[in-house]
Amino acid sequence: MQRKSFGNQQCPVGRSLERVGEWWSIEILREAYYGATRFDEFQKALGIAPNMLTRRLNSRVEAGLLRRRRYSEKPPRDEYVLTGIGRDFRSVVWSLIAWGNRHFAPEGASVQLVDRETGAVADPVLFDRNSGRIMTPREFRPGPGPAADERTRHRLARAAFMPQEAMP
Amino acid sequence: MQRKSFGNQQCPVGRSLERVGEWWSIEILREAYYGATRFDEFQKALGIAPNMLTRRLNSRVEAGLLRRRRYSEKPPRDEYVLTGIGRDFRSVVWSLIAWGNRHFAPEGASVQLVDRETGAVADPVLFDRNSGRIMTPREFRPGPGPAADERTRHRLARAAFMPQEAMP
């Protein structure tokens, strides 16, 4: 169903969303970032039915964002730990937090990103590590990569000169 | 349904996802970033049924990510343009592109973020504009904001010392 909704297999957004799965998936990852590893920890935090939680944890394992780790032999028990791919998804979650706080927190932020040492509040923006510049739509745009097919190249070429794409 | 899946109303991720809506919403925004403003442009790009496209465009207007702009009086015709909130969501989409390219493009990237002038490929990371540092989970974490309630403060305090949260 995710796959169907992103016709262009070359679209990296589509590919990413296929792996992320449904929105609830981000809740599972959020609890993992908060330190949950065991089934009962996820269940206590999310308050969903065991069979549903099992399905959701399994789907995150299949997507490669969590992996099982045996923590008890008898009885056999697995916990769920973040993979590198799952940990790296934090950058997307943090972008969502920043966007939400910028626009949907009229009463002030309830959760914000802070420096672990000083507690200083961060102002997260996308930054290009190659050129050392903050990435504004005025200066950056999506472009074809080495693996781009004709359709992708055509779409991106058209898009490059679109007014909205150029808006700040 | 989005609302139900994010119990804690204080969670900015939940709030953001409520506004983003379903995954298909990101496809609509992607086409808007690519310059689509008129109904037939969205339809040509997405190839979905008119009644479904109408519902989806309307839901993006209600969520505040697109707004209607009258471009013809007779016959009356509106186009859909990005709002500031909608344009700003690009930071989340670009984070998804970067994450997807890092992990799910074994044959190389098909779409990548490039410098508009030079075409140089960007390496997007989250950056704290306040401290001028790249935001790693080792140095940054989610913390309570001014509007945090007791439950949120408790969860974040517990999370602060969790091993997974501290992983690089």
Chai-1 contact restraints between the chains, C-beta under 6 A:
chainA,res_idxA,chainB,res_idxB,connection_type,confidence,min_distance_angstrom,max_distance_angstrom,comment,restraint_id
A,S5,B,W23,contact,1.0,0.0,6.0,A-B,restraint_1
A,S5,B,W24,contact,1.0,0.0,6.0,A-B,restraint_2
A,Q10,B,S110,contact,1.0,0.0,6.0,A-B,restraint_3
A,P12,B,I97,contact,1.0,0.0,6.0,A-B,restraint_4
A,P12,B,G100,contact,1.0,0.0,6.0,A-B,restraint_5
A,P12,B,N101,contact,1.0,0.0,6.0,A-B,restraint_6
A,P12,B,V111,contact,1.0,0.0,6.0,A-B,restraint_7
A,V13,B,V93,contact,1.0,0.0,6.0,A-B,restraint_8
A,V13,B,L96,contact,1.0,0.0,6.0,A-B,restraint_9
A,V13,B,I97,contact,1.0,0.0,6.0,A-B,restraint_10
A,R15,B,G100,contact,1.0,0.0,6.0,A-B,restraint_11
A,R15,B,F104,contact,1.0,0.0,6.0,A-B,restraint_12
A,S16,B,L96,contact,1.0,0.0,6.0,A-B,restraint_13
A,S16,B,W99,contact,1.0,0.0,6.0,A-B,restraint_14
A,S16,B,G100,contact,1.0,0.0,6.0,A-B,restraint_15
A,L17,B,W23,contact,1.0,0.0,6.0,A-B,restraint_16
A,W23,B,S5,contact,1.0,0.0,6.0,A-B,restraint_17
A,W23,B,L17,contact,1.0,0.0,6.0,A-B,restraint_18
A,W24,B,S5,contact,1.0,0.0,6.0,A-B,restraint_19
A,A32,B,Q164,contact,1.0,0.0,6.0,A-B,restraint_20
A,Y33,B,E165,contact,1.0,0.0,6.0,A-B,restraint_21
A,Y34,B,A159,contact,1.0,0.0,6.0,A-B,restraint_22
A,G35,B,A159,contact,1.0,0.0,6.0,A-B,restraint_23
A,G35,B,M162,contact,1.0,0.0,6.0,A-B,restraint_24
A,G35,B,Q164,contact,1.0,0.0,6.0,A-B,restraint_25
A,G35,B,E165,contact,1.0,0.0,6.0,A-B,restraint_26
A,L82,B,Q164,contact,1.0,0.0,6.0,A-B,restraint_27
A,I85,B,H103,contact,1.0,0.0,6.0,A-B,restraint_28
A,R87,B,M167,contact,1.0,0.0,6.0,A-B,restraint_29
A,R90,B,P137,contact,1.0,0.0,6.0,A-B,restraint_30
A,S91,B,S95,contact,1.0,0.0,6.0,A-B,restraint_31
A,S91,B,L126,contact,1.0,0.0,6.0,A-B,restraint_32
A,V92,B,S95,contact,1.0,0.0,6.0,A-B,restraint_33
A,V92,B,L96,contact,1.0,0.0,6.0,A-B,restraint_34
A,V92,B,W99,contact,1.0,0.0,6.0,A-B,restraint_35
A,V93,B,V13,contact,1.0,0.0,6.0,A-B,restraint_36
A,W94,B,L126,contact,1.0,0.0,6.0,A-B,restraint_37
A,S95,B,S91,contact,1.0,0.0,6.0,A-B,restraint_38
A,S95,B,V92,contact,1.0,0.0,6.0,A-B,restraint_39
A,S95,B,S95,contact,1.0,0.0,6.0,A-B,restraint_40
A,L96,B,V13,contact,1.0,0.0,6.0,A-B,restraint_41
A,L96,B,S16,contact,1.0,0.0,6.0,A-B,restraint_42
A,L96,B,V92,contact,1.0,0.0,6.0,A-B,restraint_43
A,I97,B,P12,contact,1.0,0.0,6.0,A-B,restraint_44
A,I97,B,V13,contact,1.0,0.0,6.0,A-B,restraint_45
A,W99,B,S16,contact,1.0,0.0,6.0,A-B,restraint_46
A,W99,B,V92,contact,1.0,0.0,6.0,A-B,restraint_47
A,G100,B,P12,contact,1.0,0.0,6.0,A-B,restraint_48
A,G100,B,R15,contact,1.0,0.0,6.0,A-B,restraint_49
A,G100,B,S16,contact,1.0,0.0,6.0,A-B,restraint_50
A,N101,B,P12,contact,1.0,0.0,6.0,A-B,restraint_51
A,H103,B,I85,contact,1.0,0.0,6.0,A-B,restraint_52
A,F104,B,R15,contact,1.0,0.0,6.0,A-B,restraint_53
A,E107,B,A147,contact,1.0,0.0,6.0,A-B,restraint_54
A,G108,B,G145,contact,1.0,0.0,6.0,A-B,restraint_55
A,G108,B,P146,contact,1.0,0.0,6.0,A-B,restraint_56
A,G108,B,A147,contact,1.0,0.0,6.0,A-B,restraint_57
A,A109,B,G145,contact,1.0,0.0,6.0,A-B,restraint_58
A,S110,B,Q10,contact,1.0,0.0,6.0,A-B,restraint_59
A,S110,B,G145,contact,1.0,0.0,6.0,A-B,restraint_60
A,S110,B,A147,contact,1.0,0.0,6.0,A-B,restraint_61
A,S110,B,A148,contact,1.0,0.0,6.0,A-B,restraint_62
A,S110,B,T152,contact,1.0,0.0,6.0,A-B,restraint_63
A,V111,B,P12,contact,1.0,0.0,6.0,A-B,restraint_64
A,V111,B,P142,contact,1.0,0.0,6.0,A-B,restraint_65
A,V111,B,G145,contact,1.0,0.0,6.0,A-B,restraint_66
A,Q112,B,G145,contact,1.0,0.0,6.0,A-B,restraint_67
A,L113,B,F140,contact,1.0,0.0,6.0,A-B,restraint_68
A,L113,B,P142,contact,1.0,0.0,6.0,A-B,restraint_69
A,V114,B,G143,contact,1.0,0.0,6.0,A-B,restraint_70
A,R116,B,E139,contact,1.0,0.0,6.0,A-B,restraint_71
A,R116,B,R141,contact,1.0,0.0,6.0,A-B,restraint_72
A,A122,B,D128,contact,1.0,0.0,6.0,A-B,restraint_73
A,A122,B,N130,contact,1.0,0.0,6.0,A-B,restraint_74
A,A122,B,F140,contact,1.0,0.0,6.0,A-B,restraint_75
A,D123,B,R129,contact,1.0,0.0,6.0,A-B,restraint_76
A,D123,B,N130,contact,1.0,0.0,6.0,A-B,restraint_77
A,P124,B,L126,contact,1.0,0.0,6.0,A-B,restraint_78
A,P124,B,M135,contact,1.0,0.0,6.0,A-B,restraint_79
A,V125,B,F127,contact,1.0,0.0,6.0,A-B,restraint_80
A,V125,B,R129,contact,1.0,0.0,6.0,A-B,restraint_81
A,L126,B,S91,contact,1.0,0.0,6.0,A-B,restraint_82
A,L126,B,W94,contact,1.0,0.0,6.0,A-B,restraint_83
A,L126,B,P124,contact,1.0,0.0,6.0,A-B,restraint_84
A,F127,B,V125,contact,1.0,0.0,6.0,A-B,restraint_85
A,F127,B,F127,contact,1.0,0.0,6.0,A-B,restraint_86
A,D128,B,A122,contact,1.0,0.0,6.0,A-B,restraint_87
A,R129,B,D123,contact,1.0,0.0,6.0,A-B,restraint_88
A,R129,B,V125,contact,1.0,0.0,6.0,A-B,restraint_89
A,N130,B,A122,contact,1.0,0.0,6.0,A-B,restraint_90
A,N130,B,D123,contact,1.0,0.0,6.0,A-B,restraint_91
A,M135,B,P124,contact,1.0,0.0,6.0,A-B,restraint_92
A,P137,B,R90,contact,1.0,0.0,6.0,A-B,restraint_93
A,E139,B,R116,contact,1.0,0.0,6.0,A-B,restraint_94
A,F140,B,L113,contact,1.0,0.0,6.0,A-B,restraint_95
A,F140,B,A122,contact,1.0,0.0,6.0,A-B,restraint_96
A,R141,B,R116,contact,1.0,0.0,6.0,A-B,restraint_97
A,P142,B,V111,contact,1.0,0.0,6.0,A-B,restraint_98
A,P142,B,L113,contact,1.0,0.0,6.0,A-B,restraint_99
A,G143,B,V114,contact,1.0,0.0,6.0,A-B,restraint_100
A,G145,B,G108,contact,1.0,0.0,6.0,A-B,restraint_101
A,G145,B,A109,contact,1.0,0.0,6.0,A-B,restraint_102
A,G145,B,S110,contact,1.0,0.0,6.0,A-B,restraint_103
A,G145,B,V111,contact,1.0,0.0,6.0,A-B,restraint_104
A,G145,B,Q112,contact,1.0,0.0,6.0,A-B,restraint_105
A,P146,B,G108,contact,1.0,0.0,6.0,A-B,restraint_106
A,A147,B,E107,contact,1.0,0.0,6.0,A-B,restraint_107
A,A147,B,G108,contact,1.0,0.0,6.0,A-B,restraint_108
A,A147,B,S110,contact,1.0,0.0,6.0,A-B,restraint_109
A,A148,B,S110,contact,1.0,0.0,6.0,A-B,restraint_110
A,T152,B,S110,contact,1.0,0.0,6.0,A-B,restraint_111
A,A159,B,Y34,contact,1.0,0.0,6.0,A-B,restraint_112
A,A159,B,G35,contact,1.0,0.0,6.0,A-B,restraint_113
A,M162,B,G35,contact,1.0,0.0,6.0,A-B,restraint_114
A,Q164,B,A32,contact,1.0,0.0,6.0,A-B,restraint_115
A,Q164,B,G35,contact,1.0,0.0,6.0,A-B,restraint_116
A,Q164,B,L82,contact,1.0,0.0,6.0,A-B,restraint_117
A,E165,B,Y33,contact,1.0,0.0,6.0,A-B,restraint_118
A,E165,B,G35,contact,1.0,0.0,6.0,A-B,restraint_119
A,M167,B,R87,contact,1.0,0.0,6.0,A-B,restraint_120
